Amino acid sequence: MPSGIGPVANPKPDSSPRPASEPEASESSRLIKRHSLGTRLWHWTNFLCLIVLLMSGLQIFNAHPALYWGEQSGFSDPFIAIHAQAGNDGEQRGVVRVAGYTLDTTGVLGLSDDNGQLRQRAFPRWATLPGDKWLTMGRNWHFLAGWIFAPSVVAYLLYTVISRHRRGSIFPTRRQLRAIPRTLVDHARFRFHHEADYNGIQKLTYVLVLFVLLPMMILTGLTMSPSINAAWPLLTELFGGRQSARTLHFIFAFSLVGFFFVHIALVLVSGVFNNLRSMVTGRYRITERPAGPVNREDSHE
Amino acid sequence: MSKPESSGPNRSRRRLLSGMAALGAGSLLAGCDRITDNASVKRALGSVEQLTYKAQRLIASRQALAQEFDKSQIAPVFRPNGTTNPQEDYYRAWVESDFADWRLTIDGLVEEPMTLSLDELGAMPSRTQITRHDCVEGWSCIGQWTGVPLADLLDRVRPRDQARFVVFHCADHTYGGSDLYYESLDMVEAYHPQTILAYALNDAALPVANGAPLRLRAERQLGYKQAKYVMRVELVDSFKNIHGGKGGYWEDRGYDWWAGI
């Protein structure tokens, strides 16, 4: 049997003395220190910040639930609009219009339950911070979390670029890139290898999130500020106008939501205890694999 | 809140760890709404405004200009917001007489208070700028404004040394409430070259919907700073005794005084 069998391939009852996600002792596993205290603090700070930023962002979006391309708002022809309108039967329906297509989203988007009453609001009250329609408080939360989030992202990225050790743990090696097809097949079979280093897919994903999505969130966010526009007009040019920046801010935000769900799913199926422990205490159990070439990842090419 | 008494000495660390993320997220959602209502939390959230204000003052120099646009980019209709048709008797009378009897008063902490008619304002050197209006709600609209640079008016009335803010008193009761609309700028923003009192939009006299006969344009600030129906400009050292004391109609209702973001 190959090593690195995940909890799905070999499930154990919850009452087992050994957590289901940990490999058998006979497979020669050991605990390593995977995440530094800084990384762990950064991870959980970001987790809190991103939730506050997302929910307060949806509150702000609700104040004008339409997105446009360019410098200004072409009110008659938005790229995306979420609102309520009368359906064929005269009843109010919640709808999302995207580039000409209309989707009925009653109950969630456009028209949803607001304290026991169906009300027009783009995102429902459970998704916004605060729950009530309250733009100023949404802005206050957004800027508070932004002031924690943005400096910590910038500091972390600088450190990651400067530190040789961090570079090695985030940027994929050529060997890892070549192994990506093999890693994909393993993932599709729910075979997760517990190793000290991330695999190529993980690394590419983290590079995309850390060096593209997070900086883009900050930059498109800054581009919506009129004072920043005066200070750094290049930003508006870069994104093709303030309304484009606002639309991209929304698209990048939902890309992060997408990453979040994939991330959670993989944390759950690839050994939730081991993964969570590594991000809380720093300790991660890896499986020592036999030295024979058959089981080596790079021999499968 | 009651907690289930399931925790014994043998509770596995695994369950603790696994529950942490879910617990954190769950209590965050419930907790944020609760603490939003706490007065000191409101103050703490508001203090972030000071940080943003100072940071933006640091990076946007006194002279940094808001982007100006081409005539071809002017929106077909400049979207009016807030009050669009004041119903006050005095205002209706001004509209009837084409603002012939209307006067702008500039007073407060100045050496030489003055009143000016629309014709006198029109005779002063003017500035025309095609700029983007950014509403706090999120939308933007481009229009061309012509008016008197506020700096020129301030030079004529000569602010005293104690003057720290310029307050703009308006003619309209927003949403029929009891408070007149008002707004304010600090001296840096007041003397900015693109800060003008505009009497024309897109080469025509300012329409009633957009603030006739005179409105503020402070182009590095959000829309709610752009006071319409301006009647009086007052220089002050503090907002304490003006309406709600926060320096603006929306500020009195919780919005940030610093509208640069």
Interface residues (C-beta under 8 A of the other chain):
Chain A: P19 W44 F47 L48 I51 V52 M55 I60 F61 A63 H64 A66 Y68 E71 Q72 S73 F75 W126 L129 P130 G131 L135 T136 M137 R139 N140 W141 F143 L144 W147 M224 S225 P226 S227 I228 N229 A230 A231 W232 P233 T236 R242 Q243 R246 V272 F273 L276 R277 V280
Chain B: S12 R14 L17 S18 M20 A21 G24 A25 L28 L29 C32 D33 T36 K42 A44 L45 G46 V48 E49 L51 T52 Q56 I59 A60 S61 A64 L65 A66 Q67 F69 Q73 A75 R79 R132 D134 C135 V136 E137 G138 W139 S140 C141 I142 E219 R220 Q221 L222 R253 G254 Y255 D256 A259 G260 I261
